């Protein structure tokens, strides 16, 4: 008899199969719902464009109250991924995880991480140093690894406009920016790599209840709608 977490994972995988527009996929390893492989393409306009990236996913015993354990199987040159072990530094897979999170949302967050690397909070210090000090060399090496390990098509001049996506200097919190929403509620999406103002706009677009400024757990359907808005799918 399937456990509660296995039934949940089965439903998540079914939802993924029925949502080809998400751009991510996952499947069991050896018919086990507790060991999965996730796959997604490298985002366009990045050195990873055209590559196919595979992620190993282990489902912990207390899922969904604890995040899935993910690491890249595909070698990648990225400041937030270990170039040796594939270990990932991402709030969504740690302190930013919520029980309403899903495998699909975690994979989408990883795809976003390839679009918006954060060298100020690195998993691989050597890669982060290169990205900060030699962005063109970083982009070239990231592209070479994508060609070699992820079967990306080779480009003569890989895209490397990271000045646009580099984290802005910290700003003092302005409560007005949250427009009445609870800060922790909004910041769960900010920690996925989304811009604060864009998250608030998505909340307004979807019609999320402000709940008197108090924190609460969003239903999964709302989480999906907000993420879709932030990814430009709505």
N, C-alpha and C positions, 0 to 999 in steps of 0.2 A: 504494500500500500504506500502510495507516494506521500511524503511528508509535506507539511504546509509550505516550506520554502521551495520544495521541488515543484509543487503546483503553481506557486507564484512564478518561478523561473519559466515553467512551461508556458504560462500565459504571456509572459514578457516576450518569449521567443516567437510565439504565435503573432503577437501584436507587431513585432519587428518584420515578420514575413509579409504582413498585410500593409506595411508602410514602406514601400520601396523608395518613396521620396525622401526618406530620412537620410539617405546616403551612407548608412552604416548597417552592418549585419552581424549576426552571431549564430553559432551552431555548437551543439554538444560535441565533446571528445569521447569517443568510445561509448556512445549512448548514455553518458553521465550528464545529468543536469547540474552537477556541482562543479564541472570542469568544462569551460567553454573556450572557443576561439572567436574573437571579434575581428572584423575586417572593415576597413574604410579606405577611400582613396585620398591621396595627398591633395590638399586644397589648391585650387587654381591661384595663380599669381604669387606662388611661394616656390622656394627651391625644391619642394617635395611634390610639385604638381605632376600628375600622371602616374605616380607611384602607387603601389598597393601595400598597405601596412597591416600587419597582423598583430593582435594583442592577445596574450594569455590571460584568462579570467578564471579565478578560483572563487567559489561562493562560500563564505564563512558560515559556521554553524548558526550564528545568530543573525544572519541576513533576514530581513532588510534593515535591521537596527544597526548593523555594522556594514560598511561599504565592501563591495567586491574587491578582491586583491588582483590588481592588474599590472602587467609589465609588457613591454614591447618584445615580441619575438623577432620582429624585423629590426635590424640594426639601423639606428638613426642618429644623425648629428644634430642635437637639439639641446639647449641649455637646461631644460627641465626633464630630460631623460638621460639616464646613465648610458654612456656610449659603450660600456662594458657589460652591464647586467640587464639593461632595459628597464630598470626601476624608474618610477615616475614620481615627480613632485607636483601635486595638484590638489588644492584644497578640497575639491569635489570628492576625492578618494580618501579623504582624511577627516579633518575637523568640520569641513563644510558639507559632509554627507548628511542627508535627511532620509528617514524611513520611506518617504514617498518617492525617493530617487529610483531610477531604473537602470538596467544595463544599457538601454538605448541612450538615455540622457548622459551616462558616463562616457560612452563612446563618442557622442556628439561633442562633449566637453574636450575629449582628447583631440578630436579633429580641429576644434577651435584653438587648442593649444599650439597646433602646428601653424596656424595663421597668426597667432599672437604670442610668440615666445616671451618669457619673462626672465631675462638674465639677472635681474636683481634678487631673485629668489631661486637660485639654481639647484639642480640635482647633480649637474656635472660642471664643476668650477672651471675646468679647462675650456669647455665649449662656451660658457658664459663670458669668460675673459676675451676670447676671440671675437664673440659677437659684439661686445662693447667697444673693443679697441680696434678691430679690423673687420667691420661688417661685410665688406666685399669678399674678403678671404673666407669668412664664415659662410656666406651664401654659396660660394663656389664649392666648399667642402661639403656642405649640407646637400647640395645638388649631386655631387659626385657619389656620395653615399646612397642617395635616393636612386641613382642610376644603377649602382652596383648591387644594392641589397633589396630595393623595392621595385625594380624593373621600370623605373621612370624613363621617359624618352629624354635623350641628351639635348641640352640647349647650349648654345654658344655663350649666352649671357643670362644666367639665372637671375630671377627677380630677387632683390634684396632690400627693398625699401622699408627697412625696419625702423627708421626714424619716426615713421607715421604710427607704427603699432607699439613702439616702446612705451612702457608705463610712464604716465606723466608724473611730475613731482607731487608728493603728498600735499593735499590741501586740508585745511582745517574743516572738520565736519560742519556743514551748514544744514540745520534741521529743515530748512525750507526746501532743500533739494529732494527730500523724501516725501514731500507733499502729503503728509499725514500718515504715511505707511510706517510700520515699525522698522527700525533700522536693521535689526537682525534678519527680518523677513526679506528685505531688499538685498542685504549683503550676501545672502546665500547664492544669489545669482551673480553678484559682483565677483564673488570668489571663484566662479566658473570662468571668469575672464571677460565678462560683459561690462560695458560702461554703465556707471550708476544712473545717469540721466536716461539712457536707453532702456534700462530695466524699469524705471518708474513709468516711462512712456508706455512700455509693454503692459504693465499692470493696469494703467488707465485704459488702454485699448481693449484688454480682455475683460475689464470691469471687475477687478479684484476688490473685495470688501476690505476697507481700511480697519475694521474691527476696533475702532476707537484708539488706534495707534498701538494696540497690543499685538504681541507675536502669536502666531498660531501655525498649524501645519496645513499647507495647501493640499487640496485633492490632486491626485496624479493627473487628471484631465486638465486642470488649470495649469499645472507645471508644464505639460506638453504644449498647451496653447501659448504660454508665455515664451517658452524656448523657440517655438516655431516663429513667433513674431520677431524675436531677437535675431534669428537666423535669416530673416527676410522671406520666410515661407508663407507669410500671411499678409 
